[in-house]
Each structure stands twice: as C-alpha cells, then as structure tokens.
Amino acid sequence: MSVTGLPPYDDSNVFARILRGEIPATKVHEDDHALAFRDINPQTPVHVLVIPKGRYVSLADFSASASEAEIAGFWRAVGKVAKDLGLEGAGYRVLTNMGEDGGQEVPHFHVHIFGGRRIGRMVPRAE
C-alpha cells in the first residue's frame, strides 16, 4: 500500500504510458512538472486532463509525497492551461476523482478542466 492506503502506483496505467510516449495524446501544455492533453471522450466542449509527471496514485498521495516544487508547478500548470484555453472569462470547473467511490478510472492523479459551456450543478442535491 502507498502512504495513503491506496494500492501502489501501477506503471502500466494509461497516463504513465502517455507520459512515456507509448500512447499518443493531443498535448496542450507540457513543462517539467505537468502534462496537459485533450480528453479522448470529452464531456464538455473543452475537456483537458492535467497530470503530474511523477508517480502519484491520487490527490492524497500527491499532496503527501510530492515535493513543494512539484505541487506548485502542477497547480500553476492547471491555472495556465485554463487561461491559455480562454476559460477564465466565462468560467470553468476543475475536478479530481479519488478512489472507486469518487469515480477515479485511472490510478494516476489527474485533474479534469471542463469548460466551453454552462456546466450546472456539481452533484445532485442530497435527499
């Protein structure tokens, strides 16, 4: 188990393979700490994934294990991508899923940037 109690990082996950160049991606940003690319199944007109270049399973793993430079560089990349995509004026959503109940499908920490239309409520109201 990792420091967060989640399974250890799996180097065969799709995002690790994208980082190694084994799977193509439509990149919109890359720097020392992060890679941003268009989602292959977009849920909004603008749907970009931002992933850290390190081996982190989740947000909890990233925040506990990444260096200060990695954390700052990653979040700066998220903000830069949103700005470069022209999303700041109308607004956008940044989302990360963690674990099975949170809907995480790829065991590599990542955030989704959604924009290009009104998105609506984040989750249905509790009953």
SULNOR-V664041 format. One record per backbone hydrogen bond with DSSP energy under -1.0 kcal/mol. CO is the residue of the C=O (numbers start at 0). NH is the residue of the N-H. Records with the same first field share a line. If there is no record, write none. Layout:
CO = NH + NH
This chain:
1 = 4
5 = 1
9 = 12
12 = 16
13 = 17
14 = 18
15 = 19
16 = 21
17 = 20
24 = 26
25 = 37
28 = 35
32 = 52
33 = 30
34 = 50
35 = 27 + 28
36 = 48
45 = 114
46 = 38
47 = 112
48 = 36
49 = 110
50 = 34
53 = 55
55 = 108
57 = 61
58 = 62
59 = 63
60 = 64
61 = 65
66 = 70
67 = 71
68 = 72
69 = 73
70 = 74
71 = 75
72 = 76
73 = 77
74 = 78
75 = 79
76 = 80
77 = 81
78 = 82
79 = 83
80 = 84
81 = 86
82 = 85
86 = 90
92 = 113
94 = 111
98 = 103
99 = 102
105 = 107
110 = 49
111 = 94
112 = 47
113 = 92
114 = 45
